[in-house]
Amino acid sequence: MLQFNKKIILLSALTGALLLSGCGTSDTATELSSSVSGQLVDNYVQNVDYICGDGTQGITDANGSFECSSLPIEFKLAGLKLGQIDTMTSDRQIFPQDLVGVPRTETVNSEVVAMARFLQSCDEDNNTQNGIKIRDVIKEQFALEVEFNADDIDAYASDANITLIEENASIEHLEETTQLVQNIAEVEKIPSALRDALLTPASTLTQETKNALAYMGNEERLAYDVYNSLYNTHLTTGIEIKQLTNIATKSEAIHIQTVQLLVQKYITDVSDFTNVTLNNLANIDTNVIDMPSGQYSIEAIQNLYDTLIAKGVQSKQDALEVGCMVEVVDINDLNTDIQLAQDSNASDVVTAFEFLRDGSYSHYYSFDKGLKRMGVTEGCCVLGDEYCHPEYPSAHEDVTAAHDDAHAVRDEVHEDVAAAHDDAHAVKDETHEDVAAAHDDAHAVRDEVHEDVAAAHDDAHAVRDEVHEDVAAAHDDAHAVRDEVHEDVAAAHDDAHAVKDETHEDVAAAHTVKL
């Protein structure tokens, strides 16, 4: 989340700005092997000498800019050496903290505070908000080569014939500048030209231009709130209006941050605004992203919000028509505000407001095409001449429409993929259930087969045992018959021998008689 001090949160509440989350720090260093460029900051410091790694020299310009072909780079006021950088910071901003060699968060470090006080006190017009320009006459007092030393700051002031600003005021200025640079670095998806424009000394704004910051902060917040509210309202009825959510989340949020950065850069107190008429945000210390939507500090914006919501909730066509209305009002106001900023020579504000206006051109054509798609052939012109602007730069139409179409197609594809994914999971789950059921059936059949096999096995064993018993009985019977036969044979044999013996006796007797 972008970090703003209490004063900026108060201003955020009154301008209705929305901060989105971010992360990282600005003092991550990287070695560079080619051309090195950056800015000396606290605010942007002009007329400081620098010496490049290859020996070439230069002087920082009105934006504190410097450029070298190689590192390291040494910064000096004539002979007074402020410090040296051996690596370039990722945001290409060089603060006193970087010259001293401490993290950006160490704004109360004694060396850092001394250098910040000295540089701020050397400003030509004593207005550090529009940058710091070191007077030549001050540099002339430091002809001798010497390292900057915090303990010698009073002597430096005496030599330069300057009055040192109060220490706390110097720290506050350094912290605000450090925070602004960090916040600019953390806001993503803003054009490099806008980023560069914001990283310049502040201009002197007229009261009308200051009020334009408050009004535009509320107006950009209104667009964000209206689009989100209507998108969610129609979504509950099954109607999704992609243009509303895409524009709110991908564009209006960045527009709000852009205005917030301008407010932080230019507004020091709520009294700087003279067009703030309402104070219905109960707690000015509440973080901006936690504030309720649909509440604004300018009565005209509050009334417009209520009117737009009442119309937009009626139908999809009404919601798209509200988009046309919001963007036309925004463009009309920005045309006026850009002229005010040009009159103040505030090139950074001009660049920021032109960025917002370019976005509104794109959004207008997105809503116009949305109406035409649903059969409203006149598009935004159906609302009448006030909202019919075919003269808006058309180069944005095709790009934006293609962008919205791509998002719509992407979202539809995502939905189809999600549905297919769900179907696949359902099929997978059903298949798993079928496979599990089949697996259970197979186990049941297997168990039944095992039981049948076991039963058959037991029957076979029983039959085998019965057969064994029958065979054993038959074997025993056979042995008994054999034994009986053997006894009968033996008896017959004995009878035969007895007959033989009797016959022999009879033959012997007969032989005797013969003789």
VENQUI-V286984 format. One record per pair of residues at least 6 apart in sequence whose ideal C-beta (glycine too) atoms are under 6 Angstrom apart, sorted by sequence separation. I is the first residue (numbers start at 1). J is the second residue. D is the distance in whole Angstrom. If there is no record, write none. Layout:
i=(I & I)
j=(J & J)
d=(D & D)
This chain:
i=(51 & 60 & 296 & 312 & 376 & 75 & 97 & 102 & 157 & 234 & 311 & 312 & 372 & 380 & 381 & 40 & 50 & 58 & 75 & 120 & 341 & 342 & 371 & 97 & 123 & 124 & 341 & 49 & 74 & 231 & 281 & 312 & 100 & 124 & 294 & 311 & 368 & 47 & 48 & 72 & 73 & 100 & 122 & 338 & 368 & 119 & 231 & 46 & 72 & 184 & 230 & 231 & 281 & 308 & 54 & 97 & 280 & 338 & 46 & 50 & 52 & 54 & 83 & 96 & 122 & 337 & 2 & 53 & 82 & 227 & 53 & 141 & 44 & 45 & 53 & 96 & 141 & 278 & 334 & 1 & 2 & 40 & 44 & 96 & 227 & 228 & 52 & 227 & 276 & 277 & 278 & 138 & 277 & 334 & 41 & 50 & 51 & 334 & 40 & 224 & 39 & 50 & 39 & 331 & 48 & 49 & 224 & 364 & 223 & 331 & 37 & 330 & 361 & 365 & 36 & 361 & 365 & 369 & 327 & 35 & 362 & 366 & 36 & 118 & 220 & 221 & 361 & 365 & 114 & 220 & 327 & 327 & 118 & 362 & 366 & 111 & 114 & 220 & 110 & 121 & 217 & 121 & 216 & 324 & 121 & 323 & 120 & 128 & 117 & 320 & 213 & 120 & 213 & 320 & 320 & 36 & 41 & 42 & 117 & 38 & 39 & 40 & 41 & 42 & 116 & 31 & 32 & 38 & 324 & 29 & 116 & 214 & 328 & 29 & 30 & 78 & 205 & 214 & 27 & 28 & 77 & 80 & 210 & 321 & 325 & 79 & 198 & 202 & 324 & 78 & 79 & 107 & 202 & 211 & 26 & 77 & 78 & 79 & 189 & 79 & 80 & 81 & 82 & 107 & 107 & 225 & 225 & 131 & 187 & 130 & 130 & 129 & 42 & 45 & 104 & 27 & 27 & 42 & 239 & 218 & 241 & 222 & 218 & 233 & 226 & 230 & 218 & 222 & 180 & 43 & 180 & 47 & 44 & 45 & 46 & 47 & 43 & 93 & 43 & 230 & 262 & 91 & 258 & 255 & 223 & 251 & 247 & 243 & 212 & 243 & 212 & 209 & 42 & 208 & 209 & 43 & 42 & 209 & 63 & 206 & 205 & 203 & 205 & 203 & 203 & 200 & 198 & 197 & 197 & 26 & 44 & 194 & 43 & 26 & 194 & 243 & 246 & 22 & 242 & 2 & 2 & 15 & 17 & 16 & 15 & 16 & 16 & 20 & 18 & 17 & 17 & 17 & 15 & 11 & 8 & 11 & 14 & 14 & 13 & 19 & 18 & 19 & 13 & 10 & 12 & 16 & 14)
j=(57 & 66 & 302 & 318 & 382 & 82 & 104 & 109 & 164 & 241 & 318 & 319 & 379 & 387 & 388 & 48 & 58 & 66 & 83 & 128 & 349 & 350 & 379 & 106 & 132 & 133 & 350 & 59 & 84 & 241 & 291 & 322 & 111 & 135 & 305 & 322 & 379 & 59 & 60 & 84 & 85 & 112 & 134 & 350 & 380 & 132 & 244 & 60 & 86 & 198 & 244 & 245 & 295 & 322 & 69 & 112 & 295 & 353 & 62 & 66 & 68 & 70 & 99 & 112 & 138 & 353 & 19 & 70 & 99 & 244 & 71 & 159 & 63 & 64 & 72 & 115 & 160 & 297 & 353 & 21 & 22 & 60 & 64 & 116 & 247 & 248 & 73 & 248 & 297 & 298 & 299 & 160 & 299 & 356 & 64 & 73 & 74 & 357 & 64 & 248 & 64 & 75 & 65 & 357 & 75 & 76 & 252 & 392 & 252 & 360 & 67 & 360 & 392 & 396 & 68 & 393 & 397 & 401 & 360 & 69 & 396 & 400 & 71 & 153 & 255 & 256 & 396 & 400 & 150 & 256 & 363 & 364 & 156 & 400 & 404 & 150 & 153 & 259 & 150 & 162 & 259 & 164 & 259 & 367 & 165 & 367 & 165 & 173 & 164 & 367 & 262 & 170 & 263 & 370 & 371 & 88 & 93 & 95 & 170 & 92 & 93 & 94 & 95 & 96 & 170 & 87 & 88 & 94 & 380 & 87 & 174 & 273 & 387 & 89 & 90 & 139 & 266 & 275 & 89 & 90 & 139 & 142 & 272 & 383 & 387 & 142 & 261 & 265 & 387 & 142 & 143 & 171 & 266 & 275 & 91 & 142 & 143 & 144 & 254 & 145 & 146 & 147 & 148 & 174 & 175 & 293 & 294 & 201 & 257 & 201 & 202 & 202 & 116 & 119 & 178 & 103 & 104 & 119 & 316 & 296 & 319 & 301 & 298 & 313 & 308 & 312 & 301 & 305 & 264 & 128 & 265 & 133 & 131 & 132 & 133 & 134 & 131 & 181 & 132 & 319 & 352 & 185 & 352 & 356 & 326 & 359 & 363 & 366 & 337 & 370 & 340 & 340 & 174 & 340 & 341 & 177 & 177 & 344 & 200 & 344 & 344 & 344 & 346 & 345 & 346 & 348 & 348 & 348 & 351 & 182 & 201 & 351 & 201 & 185 & 355 & 404 & 407 & 186 & 408 & 183 & 186 & 214 & 217 & 217 & 217 & 218 & 221 & 253 & 256 & 256 & 259 & 260 & 263 & 263 & 264 & 267 & 270 & 276 & 281 & 288 & 288 & 289 & 284 & 284 & 288 & 296 & 297)
d=(5 & 5 & 5 & 5 & 5 & 5 & 5 & 5 & 5 & 6 & 5 & 4 & 5 & 5 & 4 & 6 & 6 & 6 & 6 & 5 & 4 & 6 & 5 & 6 & 5 & 4 & 5 & 6 & 4 & 6 & 6 & 4 & 5 & 5 & 6 & 6 & 4 & 6 & 5 & 5 & 5 & 5 & 5 & 6 & 4 & 6 & 4 & 6 & 5 & 5 & 6 & 5 & 6 & 5 & 6 & 5 & 5 & 5 & 5 & 5 & 3 & 5 & 3 & 5 & 5 & 5 & 5 & 4 & 5 & 4 & 5 & 5 & 5 & 5 & 5 & 4 & 5 & 5 & 5 & 5 & 5 & 5 & 3 & 5 & 6 & 5 & 6 & 4 & 5 & 6 & 5 & 4 & 5 & 6 & 6 & 6 & 5 & 4 & 4 & 5 & 4 & 5 & 5 & 6 & 6 & 5 & 4 & 6 & 5 & 5 & 4 & 5 & 5 & 6 & 5 & 5 & 4 & 5 & 5 & 6 & 4 & 5 & 6 & 6 & 5 & 6 & 5 & 5 & 4 & 5 & 5 & 4 & 6 & 4 & 5 & 5 & 5 & 6 & 5 & 5 & 4 & 5 & 5 & 5 & 5 & 4 & 6 & 6 & 5 & 5 & 5 & 6 & 6 & 5 & 5 & 5 & 5 & 6 & 4 & 4 & 6 & 5 & 5 & 6 & 5 & 5 & 5 & 6 & 4 & 4 & 5 & 5 & 5 & 6 & 6 & 4 & 6 & 6 & 6 & 4 & 5 & 4 & 5 & 6 & 6 & 5 & 6 & 6 & 5 & 4 & 5 & 6 & 6 & 4 & 4 & 5 & 6 & 5 & 6 & 4 & 6 & 5 & 5 & 5 & 5 & 4 & 5 & 3 & 5 & 5 & 5 & 5 & 5 & 6 & 6 & 6 & 5 & 6 & 5 & 5 & 6 & 5 & 5 & 5 & 5 & 4 & 4 & 5 & 6 & 5 & 6 & 6 & 5 & 5 & 4 & 4 & 5 & 5 & 6 & 5 & 6 & 5 & 5 & 5 & 5 & 5 & 5 & 5 & 4 & 5 & 6 & 5 & 6 & 5 & 6 & 6 & 6 & 5 & 5 & 5 & 5 & 6 & 6 & 6 & 4 & 6 & 6 & 4 & 4 & 5 & 5 & 5 & 6 & 5 & 5 & 6 & 5 & 3 & 5 & 5 & 6 & 5 & 5 & 5 & 3 & 4 & 4 & 5 & 4 & 5 & 6 & 4 & 6 & 5 & 5 & 5 & 6 & 5 & 5 & 5 & 6 & 6 & 5 & 5 & 4 & 5 & 4)
